[in-house]
Amino acid sequence: MSAQHPERHGWSEEEVAREVAELETKSATAARLFDIRRIIGGLFVVYGVIVTITGLTDSDAAIDKAEGININLWTGLGMLLLGLFFLAWLKLRPTAPPPPDITAEEEPAQH
């Protein structure tokens, strides 16, 4: 083997570029999947549904304990609205993919 032609393991430039592009796509998909807005919104929606159902089934004694306000119902509805807000925000403003890295060849010469 000569120094001018290192072993390539059967990968062409196009195959390497395609593999890199595929990995970047998977990375961007994973970043969107684990966006904090999705997690917060989902949790608030789930807990909001639970607390709203609790508020709908509260007894008169529980409502009297909160001075006549069905606190579980109002808190559950508030949590639902907040969770839906986060999910709508995620849908309307998706995460932008990160900018491509600048390699040493692409950097401008500094004087």
C-alpha positions in Angstrom: 0.0 0.0 0.0 1.4 3.4 -0.9 1.1 6.6 1.1 -0.7 8.3 -1.8 -3.6 5.8 -1.9 -4.7 4.7 1.6 -7.1 1.8 1.9 -10.7 3.0 1.4 -12.6 0.0 2.7 -14.9 0.1 -0.4 -16.5 3.5 0.4 -16.7 6.0 -2.4 -17.0 9.8 -1.8 -20.7 9.6 -2.8 -21.4 6.8 -0.4 -19.7 8.7 2.5 -21.7 11.8 1.6 -24.9 9.9 1.5 -24.2 8.2 4.8 -23.4 11.6 6.5 -26.6 13.1 5.1 -28.6 10.2 6.5 -27.0 10.5 9.9 -27.7 14.3 10.0 -31.3 13.6 9.1 -31.6 11.0 12.0 -29.9 13.5 14.4 -32.4 16.3 13.5 -35.3 13.9 13.9 -34.1 12.8 17.3 -33.7 16.5 18.3 -37.3 17.2 17.3 -38.6 14.1 19.0 -37.1 15.1 22.3 -38.0 18.8 22.1 -38.8 20.0 25.6 -42.0 21.6 24.4 -43.3 18.2 23.4 -42.5 16.7 26.8 -43.9 19.6 28.9 -47.0 19.9 26.7 -47.7 16.2 26.8 -47.3 16.0 30.6 -49.6 19.0 31.1 -52.2 17.5 28.8 -52.1 14.1 30.6 -52.3 15.6 34.1 -54.8 18.2 33.0 -57.2 15.4 31.8 -56.7 13.5 35.1 -57.3 16.6 37.3 -60.3 17.7 35.1 -61.9 14.3 35.5 -61.3 14.5 39.3 -62.9 18.0 39.3 -66.0 16.7 37.4 -66.5 13.9 39.9 -65.7 15.9 43.1 -68.2 15.6 45.9 -69.9 18.6 47.5 -67.8 18.2 50.6 -64.6 18.6 48.5 -66.0 21.7 46.8 -67.1 23.1 50.2 -63.6 22.6 51.5 -62.3 24.9 48.8 -64.9 27.6 49.8 -67.3 26.7 47.0 -64.8 26.7 44.1 -64.3 23.5 42.2 -60.5 23.9 42.3 -59.7 20.6 40.6 -61.9 21.4 37.6 -60.4 24.9 37.1 -56.8 23.7 37.7 -57.3 20.8 35.3 -58.7 23.1 32.6 -55.8 25.4 33.1 -53.3 22.6 32.8 -55.1 21.4 29.6 -54.9 24.8 28.1 -51.2 25.2 29.0 -50.4 21.8 27.6 -52.2 22.5 24.4 -50.4 25.8 24.1 -47.0 24.1 24.3 -48.1 21.5 21.7 -49.5 24.2 19.3 -46.2 26.2 19.8 -44.3 23.1 18.8 -46.5 22.6 15.7 -46.4 26.2 14.6 -42.7 26.8 15.3 -40.8 23.5 14.8 -37.1 23.2 15.8 -34.8 24.5 13.1 -32.0 22.1 12.0 -28.6 23.1 13.3 -26.4 24.9 10.8 -23.8 22.8 9.0 -20.3 22.6 10.6 -17.6 24.7 9.0 -14.6 22.6 8.2 -11.0 23.8 8.0 -11.2 24.0 4.2 -14.3 26.2 4.3 -13.0 28.7 6.9 -12.0 32.1 5.4 -8.3 32.9 5.6 -7.4 35.2 8.4 -4.8 37.8 7.9 
